[in-house]
């Protein structure tokens, strides 16, 4: 749920989220893939538990635990299954499609994380009640996305004037 959105004629879009989450704008551009993105396995948890990458990025899943993990996602966008792997640099997964990717471990069912794959140059994480600001948004028609663990992804159209 988006709260207190800015006027659509602004080159800044601001608002708040009711819980921790991610806000981003899709504008049809192809953002530059990120380098060196990783979500490690450490102490039977994913670090970080929330990762934001641009579409086309690769994410490495290093294992810092002294036992096997088997990381996978059955998400509609970019599903994967790394199989079992031991300590070390881990395996790399490409994330070509924008969307929400739920990450799990076959071995440790309680391990959960989320990768948000964005398809625009503006993205920001936000804490509850914290004002987010997406700056220098180009004029035109855009899609504003907001994702929170409890609310899922919400999308609204935004028109930014010149």
MARVEXBA-404745 format. One record per residue: residue in three letters; x, y, z of N, C-alpha, C in turn. Coordinates in steps of 0.001 Angstrom, whole numbers. Atoms other than C-alpha are relative to their C-alpha. Last residue first. Example, Ala and Ser with C-alpha at 12.3 -4.5 7.8 and 13.67 -1.06 7.14 Angstrom:
2
ser  -820  -1190  -60  13670  -1060  7140  -770  1090  730
ala  890  -1190  0  12300  -4500  7800  900  1200  0
***
This chain:
162
unk  -1294  -587  361  8122  18030  -18009  238  1249  847
unk  14  -1063  994  5368  16101  -16320  1381  546  -289
unk  -912  -1063  -420  5691  12771  -14525  42  1027  -1118
unk  -365  -887  1104  2710  10475  -14945  871  1118  557
unk  -431  -1335  -398  2483  7580  -12481  358  782  -1253
unk  -521  -827  1085  633  4285  -12922  318  1391  521
unk  877  -1091  404  232  2067  -9866  687  795  -1111
unk  -459  -783  1136  1622  -1318  -8914  -1008  1088  -299
unk  1068  -896  450  1363  -3198  -5616  575  873  -1096
unk  -329  -1077  927  3602  -6148  -4841  -1256  753  -414
unk  -341  397  1357  3066  -8249  -1748  334  1197  -865
unk  952  -487  998  1301  -6800  1263  267  -450  -1408
unk  1394  261  -356  2918  -8649  4155  -1005  376  -1063
unk  240  1416  -269  6460  -8948  2789  -1477  -318  286
unk  -257  263  -1420  6363  -5460  1259  -294  -1470  251
unk  100  1361  -504  6651  -4501  -2411  309  -2  1487
unk  -343  49  -1425  5941  -1131  -4016  -206  -1442  451
unk  146  1287  -683  5992  -628  -7775  359  184  1466
unk  -583  -47  -1336  5427  2694  -9584  -325  -1318  692
unk  696  884  -937  4805  2233  -13304  755  59  1318
unk  -789  1024  -692  5840  5107  -15533  -924  -891  827
unk  871  951  -682  4390  7529  -18077  863  -1120  586
unk  627  1077  761  6704  10368  -19014  -910  -847  862
unk  1396  -200  397  9122  12914  -17596  -514  -1190  -805
unk  204  -643  1302  12334  11470  -16172  -1486  202  -285
unk  826  856  841  12535  10669  -12456  -307  765  -1290
unk  -362  -155  1406  15371  12694  -10993  -750  -961  -923
unk  -383  -1296  572  14829  11467  -7452  300  -81  -1497
unk  -583  410  1271  12929  8527  -5932  243  1292  -778
unk  -28  -1015  1051  12351  9599  -2339  710  -577  -1213
unk  -902  339  1095  11351  7254  475  -99  1119  -1029
unk  320  -550  1314  9892  8646  3675  1039  -477  -1009
unk  -1115  -767  556  10342  6340  6660  -411  508  -1380
unk  102  -1402  -394  7040  5273  8265  1113  882  -528
unk  1360  -492  -248  7971  1620  7995  15  1451  484
unk  478  502  -1288  11518  1188  6624  -1405  552  243
unk  588  -941  -960  12283  1768  2974  -440  -742  1251
unk  624  722  -1109  14380  168  252  -510  1036  988
unk  -429  -328  -1361  14952  2250  -2856  -692  -937  977
unk  456  977  -987  14753  1842  -6610  535  403  1362
unk  306  -585  -1303  15078  4139  -9636  -542  -1080  912
unk  -1178  -544  -658  16902  2949  -12780  -260  577  1387
unk  -111  -1437  216  14134  649  -13943  1174  529  798
unk  -206  -252  1423  13470  -3051  -14286  -14  1488  -321
unk  657  -1213  493  13793  -4219  -10693  373  252  -1463
unk  -681  -298  1255  14550  -7747  -9468  -754  1153  -655
unk  874  -842  811  13520  -8017  -5819  806  420  -1224
unk  -760  -814  944  15290  -10951  -4179  -1031  770  -822
unk  672  -539  1179  13591  -12338  -1097  989  798  -831
unk  -493  -1319  415  14870  -14557  1690  -776  423  -1243
unk  799  -709  1000  13818  -17621  3663  631  1358  -290
unk  -777  -1038  682  15653  -20270  5689  -847  614  -1109
unk  267  -1293  -629  13138  -22140  7893  772  1140  -667
unk  1288  -526  445  13131  -25191  5582  -320  1390  551
unk  429  -773  -1172  16833  -25845  6162  -1272  758  -374
unk  -514  634  -1212  17871  -28593  3738  -560  666  1252
unk  607  1326  -156  15760  -27564  744  383  -643  1330
unk  -1010  1055  -84  16778  -23908  1216  -718  -1325  220
unk  127  976  -1086  14527  -21033  123  1186  -966  -21
unk  -1160  889  -65  14519  -17883  -2028  -133  -887  1237
unk  -74  563  -1347  11328  -16046  -3023  1092  -1062  11
unk  -522  1369  -33  11906  -14047  -6215  124  -428  1460
unk  -320  407  -1363  9811  -10920  -6811  401  -1471  -10
unk  1027  594  -847  9780  -9431  -10277  540  -388  1363
unk  368  -776  -1188  11880  -8289  -13214  -1099  -705  779
unk  1359  -521  -21  13146  -11075  -15484  -267  840  1246
unk  318  -743  1219  16802  -11746  -16286  -1334  721  76
unk  1383  -432  -206  18085  -12871  -12889  -379  936  -1140
unk  399  -1217  709  21258  -14891  -13515  -1473  314  265
unk  1283  95  684  22293  -17356  -10776  -279  1317  -729
unk  524  -1254  528  25851  -17876  -9535  -1282  -265  -773
unk  422  53  1391  27059  -20703  -7313  -652  1320  -389
unk  1396  183  369  28979  -20770  -4095  -238  2  -1489
unk  497  -1182  697  32346  -19254  -3233  -1439  -128  -476
unk  -781  -527  1106  33037  -21935  -662  -702  1145  -689
unk  -650  -1296  -215  31428  -24227  1825  756  446  -1240
unk  -730  -147  -1256  29388  -27149  449  559  1419  124
unk  -1384  -449  125  26803  -27463  -2313  550  354  1372
unk  -766  -25  -1248  23539  -29317  -2802  1414  512  -264
unk  -444  1299  -478  21390  -28408  -5805  803  154  1279
unk  -1453  140  28  21349  -24883  -7166  486  -1382  389
unk  -326  985  -1031  17639  -24862  -8065  1492  -267  -101
unk  -1304  662  76  16265  -21918  -10054  105  -1034  1112
unk  -165  1123  -922  13064  -20008  -10878  1387  -637  -175
unk  -1363  439  -307  13552  -16632  -12628  85  -1142  1021
unk  -1082  -667  727  10017  -15248  -12496  1334  -551  487
unk  379  -17  1407  7247  -17616  -11404  1087  626  -864
unk  698  -1213  423  8983  -18205  -8100  -262  -50  -1499
unk  1074  454  881  9969  -21799  -7339  -822  1189  -484
unk  1175  -858  50  13268  -20693  -5878  -987  -606  -986
unk  901  81  1151  16214  -22815  -4778  -1060  1096  75
unk  772  -1228  171  19195  -23114  -2438  -835  -101  -1279
unk  580  263  1314  20498  -26514  -1379  -1003  1117  -271
unk  1272  -669  231  22827  -25998  1573  -480  -414  -1385
unk  641  -223  1295  25606  -28299  2774  -1263  856  102
unk  876  1092  426  27614  -27953  5959  -698  408  -1297
unk  -814  1209  181  30432  -25824  7433  -846  -1233  -341
unk  272  996  -1042  28424  -22632  6824  816  -1262  -265
unk  -980  -179  -1078  29928  -19795  4753  -231  -977  1148
unk  371  750  -1204  28144  -20818  1548  1114  155  1028
unk  -1093  678  -706  28372  -18276  -1267  -517  -704  1260
unk  493  547  -1263  25193  -17585  -3311  1136  -745  706
unk  -788  1132  -516  26293  -15324  -6200  -565  -402  1360
unk  -148  27  -1458  23694  -13106  -7878  762  -1257  372
unk  -284  1320  -554  23866  -12201  -11568  140  135  1508
unk  -1097  189  -957  22205  -9066  -12898  162  -1469  361
unk  -1228  288  727  20092  -8841  -16053  1199  -239  898
unk  179  1111  934  17195  -7159  -14270  1265  -156  -839
unk  617  -367  1263  18487  -4796  -11589  -100  -1235  -891
unk  -917  -3  1137  19135  -6114  -8097  -754  457  -1241
unk  560  -663  1167  17475  -5613  -4688  1075  28  -1086
unk  -1003  -481  936  18329  -8059  -1890  -718  601  -1204
unk  636  -734  1088  16257  -8808  1204  1094  599  -867
unk  1280  687  204  17376  -11454  3721  -819  677  -1089
unk  1147  -581  -701  20944  -10176  3382  -1269  -816  -254
unk  -481  -1342  -300  22521  -12468  4382  335  681  -1328
unk  -452  -716  1182  20488  -15653  4161  412  1403  423
unk  845  -1110  440  20308  -17658  7371  563  537  -1318
unk  1326  475  413  21611  -21012  8635  -975  1137  -286
unk  712  311  -1247  24589  -19372  10390  -1459  -378  -280
unk  -847  -106  -1191  25750  -17899  7072  -865  -247  1229
unk  564  882  -1016  24433  -18547  3567  956  55  1181
unk  -751  1116  -560  25406  -15612  1377  -847  -811  979
unk  855  336  -1138  23297  -13451  -897  639  -1246  609
unk  -58  1318  -632  25555  -11790  -3442  -983  -92  1154
unk  1121  204  -916  25631  -8978  -5986  114  -1397  604
unk  -354  428  -1354  29139  -8431  -7405  -1180  -86  968
unk  -1117  931  -121  28133  -6489  -10485  188  -341  1477
unk  -885  -225  -1139  24754  -4937  -11114  1135  -1014  -29
unk  -71  1096  -967  23152  -5029  -14551  1014  318  1097
unk  -1269  710  28  22740  -1573  -16127  -14  -1128  1021
unk  -1041  -454  -917  19108  -571  -16354  1255  -866  -114
unk  -765  1184  -392  17165  -1366  -19541  1109  456  936
unk  -1434  -22  285  14582  1362  -19931  624  -1325  434
unk  -300  573  1303  10838  732  -20143  1474  -4  -348
unk  215  -1017  1032  10040  3127  -17305  316  -513  -1396
unk  -271  587  1312  9615  848  -14324  -295  1070  -1039
unk  743  -472  1164  9832  2693  -11011  477  -752  -1233
unk  -758  -253  1217  10896  1209  -7699  -932  431  -1127
unk  762  -806  941  9860  886  -4055  871  202  -1228
unk  -750  -552  1118  11129  -1828  -1720  -965  755  -899
unk  230  452  1365  9907  -2972  1661  879  703  -1003
unk  -1222  -45  808  9800  -2598  5429  -273  -528  -1407
unk  -961  960  -552  6235  -2068  6669  1257  54  -864
unk  461  408  -1322  3435  509  6159  917  -1005  696
unk  531  1358  24  5331  2174  3287  -420  -387  1413
unk  -393  878  -1101  5917  5886  2889  -618  -1365  -219
unk  1094  667  -689  5856  8335  7  533  -787  1168
unk  -216  321  -1405  7985  10362  -2357  -1224  -687  566
unk  1170  733  -474  8323  10724  -6117  305  -432  1417
unk  -235  862  -1159  10696  13405  -7303  -1309  -688  339
unk  -1078  877  440  10638  15007  -10766  467  -881  1146
unk  -1320  -177  -594  7274  16418  -9710  1003  -938  -642
unk  -771  -906  841  4211  16624  -11964  1418  202  524
unk  -557  685  1168  2665  13479  -10427  816  919  -893
unk  690  -392  1228  2186  15168  -7053  702  -594  -1216
unk  -259  -1389  412  3878  13177  -4306  -825  332  -1235
unk  -784  -167  1215  2422  9970  -2843  130  1462  -370
unk  -527  -1360  151  1181  10058  756  918  149  -1196
unk  609  -1046  -808  726  6308  1381  681  1318  -337
unk  -744  -1241  52  1367  3405  -941  -759  1048  787
unk  848  -1167  0  0  0  0  896  1232  0
***
